[in-house]
């Protein structure tokens, strides 16, 4: 009886694998022994993680560049002015507030920027 359950389990697993192959496509891979096997194509993640990381890095670099170009006093004044605005502007002020990492990057790129 356990052999029947094992067979049925294997049969269900094979059915799911074939459904994935029909839905996503097939990738053929050659094993070490030379046997070519078909595998379902892996689905790409729905959320583009790499693009999100690039976007966050660009925003961080933009913030550091503004801090280095404007100077810490002028930058702090502008962030304070943002904090006194609407809810969206207050959110922007929270994002744009200077933190130790931004200050460190700004001090590194500051000499490469033209002065005001």
MMTF fields as JSON, N, C-alpha, C and O atoms, coordinates in Angstrom:
{
  "mmtfVersion": "1.0.0",
  "mmtfProducer": "UNKNOWN",
  "numBonds": 463,
  "numAtoms": 464,
  "numGroups": 116,
  "numChains": 1,
  "numModels": 1,
  "chainsPerModel": [1],
  "groupsPerChain": [116],
  "chainIdList": ["A"],
  "bondAtomList": [4, 2, 8, 6, 12, 10, 16, 14, 20, 18, 24, 22, 28, 26, 32, 30, 36, 34, 40, 38, 44, 42, 48, 46, 52, 50, 56, 54, 60, 58, 64, 62, 68, 66, 72, 70, 76, 74, 80, 78, 84, 82, 88, 86, 92, 90, 96, 94, 100, 98, 104, 102, 108, 106, 112, 110, 116, 114, 120, 118, 124, 122, 128, 126, 132, 130, 136, 134, 140, 138, 144, 142, 148, 146, 152, 150, 156, 154, 160, 158, 164, 162, 168, 166, 172, 170, 176, 174, 180, 178, 184, 182, 188, 186, 192, 190, 196, 194, 200, 198, 204, 202, 208, 206, 212, 210, 216, 214, 220, 218, 224, 222, 228, 226, 232, 230, 236, 234, 240, 238, 244, 242, 248, 246, 252, 250, 256, 254, 260, 258, 264, 262, 268, 266, 272, 270, 276, 274, 280, 278, 284, 282, 288, 286, 292, 290, 296, 294, 300, 298, 304, 302, 308, 306, 312, 310, 316, 314, 320, 318, 324, 322, 328, 326, 332, 330, 336, 334, 340, 338, 344, 342, 348, 346, 352, 350, 356, 354, 360, 358, 364, 362, 368, 366, 372, 370, 376, 374, 380, 378, 384, 382, 388, 386, 392, 390, 396, 394, 400, 398, 404, 402, 408, 406, 412, 410, 416, 414, 420, 418, 424, 422, 428, 426, 432, 430, 436, 434, 440, 438, 444, 442, 448, 446, 452, 450, 456, 454, 460, 458],
  "bondOrderList": [1, 1, 1, 1, 1, 1, 1, 1, 1, 1, 1, 1, 1, 1, 1, 1, 1, 1, 1, 1, 1, 1, 1, 1, 1, 1, 1, 1, 1, 1, 1, 1, 1, 1, 1, 1, 1, 1, 1, 1, 1, 1, 1, 1, 1, 1, 1, 1, 1, 1, 1, 1, 1, 1, 1, 1, 1, 1, 1, 1, 1, 1, 1, 1, 1, 1, 1, 1, 1, 1, 1, 1, 1, 1, 1, 1, 1, 1, 1, 1, 1, 1, 1, 1, 1, 1, 1, 1, 1, 1, 1, 1, 1, 1, 1, 1, 1, 1, 1, 1, 1, 1, 1, 1, 1, 1, 1, 1, 1, 1, 1, 1, 1, 1, 1],
  "groupList": [{"groupName": "UNK", "atomNameList": ["N", "CA", "C", "O"], "elementList": ["N", "C", "C", "O"], "formalChargeList": [0, 0, 0, 0], "bondAtomList": [1, 0, 2, 1, 3, 2], "bondOrderList": [1, 1, 2], "singleLetterCode": "X", "chemCompType": "L-PEPTIDE LINKING"}],
  "groupTypeList": [0, 0, 0, 0, 0, 0, 0, 0, 0, 0, 0, 0, 0, 0, 0, 0, 0, 0, 0, 0, 0, 0, 0, 0, 0, 0, 0, 0, 0, 0, 0, 0, 0, 0, 0, 0, 0, 0, 0, 0, 0, 0, 0, 0, 0, 0, 0, 0, 0, 0, 0, 0, 0, 0, 0, 0, 0, 0, 0, 0, 0, 0, 0, 0, 0, 0, 0, 0, 0, 0, 0, 0, 0, 0, 0, 0, 0, 0, 0, 0, 0, 0, 0, 0, 0, 0, 0, 0, 0, 0, 0, 0, 0, 0, 0, 0, 0, 0, 0, 0, 0, 0, 0, 0, 0, 0, 0, 0, 0, 0, 0, 0, 0, 0, 0, 0],
  "groupIdList": [1, 2, 3, 4, 5, 6, 7, 8, 9, 10, 11, 12, 13, 14, 15, 16, 17, 18, 19, 20, 21, 22, 23, 24, 25, 26, 27, 28, 29, 30, 31, 32, 33, 34, 35, 36, 37, 38, 39, 40, 41, 42, 43, 44, 45, 46, 47, 48, 49, 50, 51, 52, 53, 54, 55, 56, 57, 58, 59, 60, 61, 62, 63, 64, 65, 66, 67, 68, 69, 70, 71, 72, 73, 74, 75, 76, 77, 78, 79, 80, 81, 82, 83, 84, 85, 86, 87, 88, 89, 90, 91, 92, 93, 94, 95, 96, 97, 98, 99, 100, 101, 102, 103, 104, 105, 106, 107, 108, 109, 110, 111, 112, 113, 114, 115, 116],
  "secStructList": [7, 2, 2, 2, 2, 2, 2, 2, 2, 2, 2, 2, 2, 2, 2, 2, 2, 2, 2, 2, 2, 2, 2, 2, 7, 3, 3, 3, 3, 3, 7, 6, 6, 1, 7, 3, 3, 3, 3, 3, 7, 7, 7, 7, 7, 1, 1, 7, 2, 2, 2, 2, 2, 2, 2, 2, 2, 2, 2, 2, 2, 2, 2, 2, 2, 2, 2, 2, 2, 2, 7, 2, 2, 2, 2, 2, 2, 2, 2, 2, 2, 2, 2, 6, 1, 7, 2, 2, 2, 2, 2, 2, 2, 2, 2, 2, 1, 7, 7, 2, 2, 2, 2, 2, 2, 2, 2, 2, 2, 4, 4, 4, 1, 7, 7, 7],
  "xCoordList": [0.815, 0.0, 0.863, 0.519, 1.977, 2.858, 3.473, 3.761, 3.676, 4.218, 3.21, 3.622, 1.926, 0.898, 0.884, 0.78, 0.988, 1.021, 2.253, 2.167, 3.38, 4.596, 4.441, 4.869, 3.833, 3.616, 2.679, 2.924, 1.603, 0.656, 1.31, 1.046, 2.144, 2.855, 3.794, 3.856, 4.509, 5.411, 4.633, 5.074, 3.481, 2.651, 2.142, 2.137, 1.708, 1.256, 2.413, 2.237, 3.586, 4.754, 5.106, 5.435, 5.036, 5.307, 4.268, 4.606, 3.007, 1.958, 2.173, 1.996, 2.556, 2.838, 4.026, 4.022, 5.031, 6.214, 5.851, 6.334, 5.003, 4.58, 3.73, 3.838, 2.884, 2.099, 3.006, 2.764, 4.057, 5.007, 5.722, 5.975, 6.046, 6.729, 5.831, 6.289, 4.566, 3.653, 3.384, 3.195, 3.363, 3.065, 4.273, 4.125, 5.469, 6.641, 7.655, 8.516, 7.572, 8.551, 9.492, 9.468, 10.313, 11.187, 12.635, 12.968, 13.49, 14.928, 15.542, 15.269, 16.359, 17.037, 18.438, 19.181, 18.79, 20.117, 20.747, 20.089, 22.056, 22.774, 23.457, 24.189, 23.222, 23.827, 25.263, 25.754, 25.936, 27.326, 27.468, 28.517, 26.408, 26.462, 26.084, 26.069, 25.777, 25.447, 23.955, 23.549, 23.142, 21.708, 21.092, 21.329, 20.301, 19.637, 18.275, 17.465, 18.027, 16.77, 16.053, 16.69, 14.733, 13.919, 13.476, 13.005, 13.625, 13.215, 12.323, 12.475, 11.397, 10.588, 11.459, 12.333, 11.208, 11.941, 11.554, 10.376, 12.551, 12.271, 11.609, 12.016, 10.595, 9.912, 10.755, 11.404, 10.744, 11.434, 10.596, 9.37, 11.232, 10.45, 9.563, 9.946, 8.404, 7.465, 7.939, 7.641, 8.672, 9.176, 10.622, 11.459, 10.939, 12.313, 13.246, 13.43, 13.821, 14.662, 15.893, 16.273, 16.509, 17.712, 17.395, 18.167, 16.276, 15.877, 15.585, 15.909, 14.977, 14.677, 15.965, 16.059, 16.941, 18.226, 18.94, 19.534, 18.89, 19.518, 18.827, 19.489, 17.497, 16.741, 17.084, 17.27, 17.169, 17.539, 18.965, 19.24, 19.861, 21.251, 21.345, 22.083, 20.603, 20.613, 20.039, 20.566, 18.965, 18.37, 19.342, 19.455, 20.033, 21.016, 22.171, 22.618, 22.652, 23.745, 23.294, 24.07, 22.043, 21.496, 21.471, 21.842, 21.037, 20.966, 22.358, 22.543, 23.327, 24.704, 25.297, 26.028, 24.984, 25.489, 24.906, 25.624, 23.609, 22.996, 23.647, 23.931, 23.878, 24.503, 25.913, 26.3, 26.67, 28.034, 28.032, 28.883, 27.1, 27.083, 26.547, 27.101, 25.473, 24.873, 25.587, 25.585, 26.187, 26.778, 25.769, 24.562, 26.27, 25.389, 24.398, 23.27, 24.797, 23.891, 22.713, 21.559, 23.0, 21.941, 21.055, 19.835, 21.673, 20.908, 19.945, 18.787, 20.429, 19.578, 18.429, 17.316, 18.687, 17.615, 16.537, 15.345, 16.952, 15.984, 15.18, 13.988, 15.828, 15.098, 14.114, 13.012, 14.508, 13.601, 12.406, 11.279, 12.641, 11.535, 10.595, 9.378, 11.152, 10.308, 9.471, 8.31, 10.047, 9.35, 8.152, 7.26, 8.125, 7.015, 5.883, 4.888, 6.013, 5.013, 3.927, 3.606, 3.366, 2.272, 2.794, 3.98, 1.885, 2.267, 3.279, 4.201, 3.115, 4.064, 5.43, 6.46, 5.433, 6.702, 7.369, 8.595, 6.576, 7.141, 7.765, 8.803, 7.133, 7.721, 9.028, 9.998, 9.052, 10.287, 11.374, 12.544, 10.997, 11.981, 12.533, 13.719, 11.675, 12.157, 13.155, 14.163, 12.863, 13.766, 15.069, 16.143, 14.98, 16.151, 16.988, 18.03, 16.569, 17.39, 18.755, 18.886, 19.754, 21.114, 21.359, 20.974, 22.003, 22.367, 23.876, 24.504, 24.465, 25.931, 26.464, 27.536, 25.733, 26.209, 26.189, 27.112, 25.146, 25.06, 26.17, 26.782, 26.434, 27.497, 28.851, 29.679, 29.084, 30.363, 30.541, 31.619, 29.498, 29.593, 29.732, 30.484, 29.013, 29.099, 30.501, 31.012, 31.12, 32.487, 33.483, 34.515, 33.167, 34.046, 33.92, 34.926, 32.684, 32.483, 32.528, 32.531, 32.562, 32.599, 33.74, 33.504, 34.965, 36.072, 35.947, 36.577, 35.157, 35.013, 33.923, 33.814, 33.125, 32.031, 32.476, 33.311, 31.92, 32.258, 31.634, 30.567, 32.291, 31.793, 30.744, 30.752, 29.836, 28.771, 29.331, 28.592],
  "yCoordList": [-1.191, 0.0, 1.261, 2.238, 1.256, 2.418, 2.634, 3.77, 1.562, 1.696, 2.404, 3.169, 2.184, 2.857, 4.348, 5.174, 4.695, 6.103, 6.781, 7.916, 6.124, 6.676, 6.89, 7.914, 5.93, 6.058, 7.224, 8.008, 7.341, 8.443, 9.795, 10.778, 9.842, 11.075, 11.454, 12.614, 10.484, 10.744, 11.186, 12.07, 10.58, 10.932, 12.371, 13.104, 12.788, 14.168, 15.147, 16.193, 14.811, 15.678, 15.828, 16.924, 14.739, 14.782, 15.63, 16.374, 15.52, 16.331, 17.816, 18.626, 18.185, 19.598, 20.093, 21.226, 19.258, 19.651, 19.888, 20.841, 19.029, 19.224, 20.479, 21.187, 20.76, 21.998, 23.216, 24.17, 23.19, 24.305, 24.431, 25.538, 23.291, 23.332, 23.961, 24.774, 23.592, 24.144, 25.62, 26.385, 26.026, 27.413, 28.334, 29.443, 27.888, 28.763, 28.482, 29.32, 27.348, 26.981, 25.908, 25.546, 25.413, 24.283, 24.688, 25.397, 24.236, 24.412, 23.018, 22.197, 22.753, 21.465, 21.596, 22.516, 20.667, 20.674, 19.304, 18.27, 19.333, 18.076, 17.748, 18.573, 16.56, 16.117, 15.674, 15.662, 15.311, 14.865, 13.587, 13.322, 12.802, 11.533, 11.686, 10.699, 12.923, 13.149, 13.062, 13.263, 12.769, 12.666, 14.064, 14.854, 14.358, 15.646, 15.533, 14.678, 16.402, 16.38, 17.708, 18.753, 17.663, 18.864, 19.311, 18.502, 20.594, 21.187, 22.385, 23.026, 22.694, 23.9, 25.145, 25.197, 26.149, 27.407, 28.103, 28.184, 28.599, 29.28, 30.617, 31.356, 30.905, 32.184, 33.289, 33.11, 34.427, 35.59, 36.159, 36.048, 36.758, 37.348, 38.47, 39.201, 38.59, 39.608, 41.001, 41.959, 41.129, 42.429, 42.575, 41.749, 43.607, 43.761, 44.277, 45.483, 43.357, 43.711, 44.505, 45.468, 44.114, 44.819, 46.274, 47.175, 46.499, 47.864, 48.691, 49.877, 48.079, 48.784, 49.18, 50.284, 48.3, 48.605, 49.723, 50.601, 49.702, 50.768, 52.102, 53.132, 52.085, 53.308, 53.872, 55.08, 53.021, 53.485, 54.026, 55.022, 53.368, 53.844, 55.201, 56.075, 55.379, 56.658, 57.769, 58.882, 57.473, 58.471, 58.837, 60.007, 57.856, 58.109, 58.956, 59.885, 58.64, 59.417, 60.841, 61.783, 61.006, 62.339, 63.148, 64.322, 62.529, 63.199, 63.61, 64.716, 62.729, 63.041, 64.145, 65.002, 64.129, 65.167, 66.525, 67.526, 66.567, 67.828, 68.341, 69.533, 67.466, 67.861, 68.402, 69.403, 67.761, 68.218, 69.528, 70.384, 69.699, 70.885, 72.112, 73.204, 71.935, 73.07, 73.422, 74.582, 72.459, 72.675, 72.272, 72.272, 71.933, 71.385, 72.414, 72.056, 73.694, 74.713, 74.975, 74.964, 75.206, 75.476, 74.241, 74.354, 73.076, 71.828, 71.655, 71.282, 71.93, 71.802, 72.803, 72.482, 74.019, 75.016, 74.536, 74.676, 73.978, 73.521, 72.321, 72.211, 71.426, 70.285, 70.759, 70.222, 71.772, 72.344, 72.998, 72.871, 73.698, 74.308, 73.235, 73.42, 72.128, 71.022, 70.45, 70.094, 70.36, 69.765, 70.599, 70.086, 71.862, 72.732, 72.721, 73.42, 71.951, 71.932, 70.905, 70.539, 70.446, 69.471, 68.103, 67.933, 67.139, 65.799, 65.164, 64.478, 65.384, 64.829, 65.482, 64.809, 66.802, 67.489, 67.054, 66.961, 66.789, 66.3, 64.922, 64.623, 64.089, 62.785, 62.95, 62.236, 63.898, 64.181, 64.694, 64.351, 65.515, 66.017, 64.89, 64.878, 63.937, 62.796, 61.961, 61.501, 61.768, 60.998, 61.76, 61.159, 63.076, 63.879, 64.32, 64.948, 64.014, 64.426, 63.757, 62.618, 64.484, 63.953, 62.917, 63.098, 61.841, 60.774, 60.558, 61.115, 59.776, 59.611, 59.059, 59.465, 58.153, 57.605, 58.678, 58.755, 59.502, 60.574, 61.589, 62.058, 61.929, 62.889, 62.329, 63.062, 61.038, 60.429, 60.438, 60.772, 60.077, 60.073, 61.501, 61.746, 62.448, 63.851, 64.406, 65.164, 64.042, 64.524, 63.906, 64.504, 62.696, 62.063, 62.702, 62.932, 62.991, 63.527, 65.044, 65.619, 65.702, 67.161, 67.792, 68.756, 67.295, 67.916, 67.806, 68.577, 66.875, 66.695, 67.581, 67.667, 68.233, 69.069, 70.53, 70.976, 71.279, 72.706, 73.449, 73.069, 74.497, 75.25, 76.243, 76.649, 76.633, 77.587, 78.976, 79.918],
  "zCoordList": [0.0, 0.0, 0.0, -0.666, 0.735, 0.734, -0.637, -1.014, -1.386, -2.723, -3.623, -4.496, -3.451, -4.227, -3.91, -4.817, -2.628, -2.251, -2.819, -3.288, -2.789, -3.351, -4.849, -5.382, -5.526, -6.962, -7.252, -8.169, -6.471, -6.686, -6.391, -7.083, -5.387, -5.069, -6.204, -6.611, -6.701, -7.831, -9.052, -9.785, -9.276, -10.417, -10.299, -11.288, -9.086, -8.878, -9.085, -9.709, -8.567, -8.725, -10.202, -10.656, -10.944, -12.38, -13.105, -14.026, -12.696, -13.301, -13.057, -13.966, -11.82, -11.518, -12.333, -12.815, -12.485, -13.259, -14.718, -15.328, -15.285, -16.671, -16.821, -17.823, -15.832, -15.883, -15.888, -16.627, -15.06, -15.036, -16.378, -16.853, -16.983, -18.281, -19.339, -20.141, -19.343, -20.34, -20.08, -21.025, -18.834, -18.505, -18.695, -19.208, -18.287, -18.268, -19.364, -19.633, -19.988, -21.0, -20.484, -19.307, -21.381, -21.076, -21.275, -22.225, -20.377, -20.494, -20.529, -19.653, -21.524, -21.621, -21.042, -21.385, -20.164, -19.551, -19.714, -19.606, -19.981, -20.12, -18.8, -18.252, -18.298, -17.05, -17.255, -18.383, -16.183, -16.253, -17.06, -17.649, -17.082, -17.809, -19.291, -20.027, -19.733, -21.128, -21.433, -22.578, -20.44, -20.633, -20.628, -19.714, -21.658, -21.754, -21.076, -21.434, -20.09, -19.346, -19.523, -19.659, -19.52, -19.64, -18.261, -17.461, -17.982, -16.727, -17.022, -18.062, -16.122, -16.337, -16.176, -15.311, -17.022, -16.941, -15.645, -15.296, -14.945, -13.681, -13.963, -14.859, -13.19, -13.332, -12.743, -11.712, -13.399, -12.872, -11.731, -11.752, -10.749, -9.663, -10.197, -11.11, -9.628, -10.085, -9.724, -10.437, -8.631, -8.207, -8.653, -8.288, -9.436, -9.935, -8.84, -8.682, -8.098, -6.963, -7.394, -6.728, -8.488, -8.944, -9.294, -8.966, -9.95, -10.294, -9.055, -9.01, -8.052, -6.81, -6.089, -5.552, -6.074, -5.425, -6.169, -5.543, -7.49, -8.281, -8.018, -7.894, -7.931, -7.656, -6.279, -6.138, -5.271, -3.934, -3.893, -3.225, -4.608, -4.649, -5.334, -4.883, -6.419, -7.127, -6.248, -6.232, -5.52, -4.628, -3.507, -3.144, -2.964, -1.912, -2.442, -1.771, -3.639, -4.236, -4.538, -4.377, -4.976, -5.228, -3.938, -3.93, -2.856, -1.558, -1.089, -0.582, -1.256, -0.848, -1.714, -1.216, -3.012, -3.912, -3.541, -3.526, -3.243, -2.814, -1.528, -1.41, -0.587, 0.675, 0.433, 1.035, -0.428, -0.701, -1.475, -1.235, -2.39, -3.251, -2.514, -2.639, -1.748, -1.056, 0.233, 0.643, 0.868, 2.181, 3.247, 3.005, 4.418, 5.446, 5.985, 6.322, 6.073, 6.615, 5.674, 6.102, 4.413, 3.434, 3.26, 3.142, 3.248, 3.111, 4.286, 4.095, 5.506, 6.695, 6.657, 7.074, 6.161, 6.032, 5.065, 5.338, 3.953, 2.948, 3.44, 3.154, 4.176, 4.735, 5.795, 5.906, 6.581, 7.581, 6.908, 7.386, 5.803, 5.057, 4.508, 4.494, 4.063, 3.588, 4.728, 4.528, 5.906, 7.046, 7.489, 8.164, 7.121, 7.502, 6.482, 6.667, 5.423, 4.36, 4.583, 5.714, 3.465, 3.506, 3.944, 4.228, 3.992, 4.45, 3.498, 3.941, 2.214, 1.237, 1.401, 1.349, 1.6, 1.806, 3.109, 3.178, 4.134, 5.386, 5.206, 5.796, 4.393, 4.072, 3.312, 3.569, 2.372, 1.649, 2.568, 2.402, 3.54, 4.505, 5.352, 5.681, 5.708, 6.49, 5.692, 6.229, 4.392, 3.533, 3.303, 3.279, 3.135, 2.781, 3.977, 3.786, 5.199, 6.344, 6.269, 5.822, 6.711, 6.601, 7.69, 8.845, 7.299, 8.208, 8.1, 7.2, 8.98, 8.949, 7.614, 7.165, 6.99, 5.714, 4.625, 3.815, 4.603, 3.607, 3.831, 2.872, 5.072, 5.38, 4.955, 4.416, 5.19, 4.803, 3.283, 2.79, 2.541, 1.076, 0.559, -0.384, 1.169, 0.742, 0.981, 0.157, 2.086, 2.332, 1.357, 1.051, 0.867, -0.108, -1.491, -2.162, -1.922, -3.281, -3.334, -4.422, -2.188, -2.14, -2.92, -3.648, -2.803, -3.552, -5.068, -5.792, -5.556, -6.991, -7.598, -8.821, -6.77, -7.253, -7.35, -6.564, -8.315, -8.393, -7.215, -6.733, -6.756, -5.618, -6.104, -7.266, -5.2, -5.55, -5.659, -5.946]
}
